[in-house]
Amino acid sequence: MIKSISIDEWIGTTFNEEIVMNPTRADTLSFLKKLDGDKFTLVFFEVSDTDSALVGGGPEYFIVSITIDGNIYTLMK
């Protein structure tokens, strides 16, 4: 179960962050679909105090990094 998700939003050099606690599947898909590598560049998933994931990039190429029990796994596409 995902505790929270957040997405960054850049307007020029100003950074805003939108956070959703206890997100639904629709919330998660909505954030991921926003990734454009320009205005929206990073979605962060908090799973627990030690486990998390982030998805960055878009719209064509992405990087995914997952932290599980202190180990970091990265996938680039």
C-alpha positions in Angstrom: 0.0 0.0 0.0 1.4 3.4 -1.0 1.3 5.9 1.9 1.7 9.0 -0.3 2.6 10.2 -3.7 3.9 13.6 -4.8 4.7 15.3 -8.0 6.8 18.3 -8.7 5.6 21.2 -10.9 8.1 23.8 -12.3 6.9 27.2 -13.4 10.1 28.8 -14.6 12.5 28.5 -11.7 9.7 28.2 -9.1 9.0 24.7 -7.7 5.6 23.5 -6.4 4.8 20.1 -5.0 1.4 18.4 -4.9 1.0 15.6 -2.4 -1.8 13.0 -2.1 -2.0 10.9 1.0 -3.3 7.3 0.6 -3.6 7.7 -3.1 -6.0 5.7 -5.3 -4.9 3.9 -8.4 -6.5 6.8 -10.4 -4.4 9.3 -8.4 -1.2 7.3 -9.2 -2.0 7.0 -12.9 -2.9 10.7 -13.2 0.5 11.8 -11.7 2.4 9.4 -13.9 0.6 10.6 -17.0 1.6 14.2 -16.2 5.4 13.5 -16.5 6.6 15.6 -19.4 10.3 16.1 -18.5 9.7 19.9 -18.5 7.0 21.1 -16.2 6.4 17.8 -14.4 9.6 15.9 -13.9 9.4 13.6 -10.9 6.8 11.4 -9.1 7.8 10.1 -5.6 6.1 7.2 -3.9 6.4 6.7 -0.2 5.6 3.1 0.7 7.1 3.0 4.2 9.7 4.8 6.3 12.4 2.9 4.5 10.9 1.9 1.2 10.1 4.3 -1.7 10.2 4.7 -5.4 10.5 7.5 -7.8 9.8 7.9 -11.5 11.4 10.7 -13.4 11.5 12.0 -16.9 9.0 11.8 -19.6 7.3 11.9 -22.0 9.4 9.4 -23.9 12.2 8.3 -21.6 12.0 7.6 -17.9 14.1 6.6 -15.0 12.8 4.5 -12.1 14.6 4.1 -8.8 13.3 1.9 -6.0 14.6 1.7 -2.4 13.9 -1.5 -0.5 15.5 -2.3 2.8 18.3 0.2 2.2 19.1 -1.1 -1.3 18.6 1.1 -4.4 17.6 -0.4 -7.7 17.5 1.7 -10.8 15.9 1.1 -14.2 16.3 3.5 -17.2 14.2 3.4 -20.3 
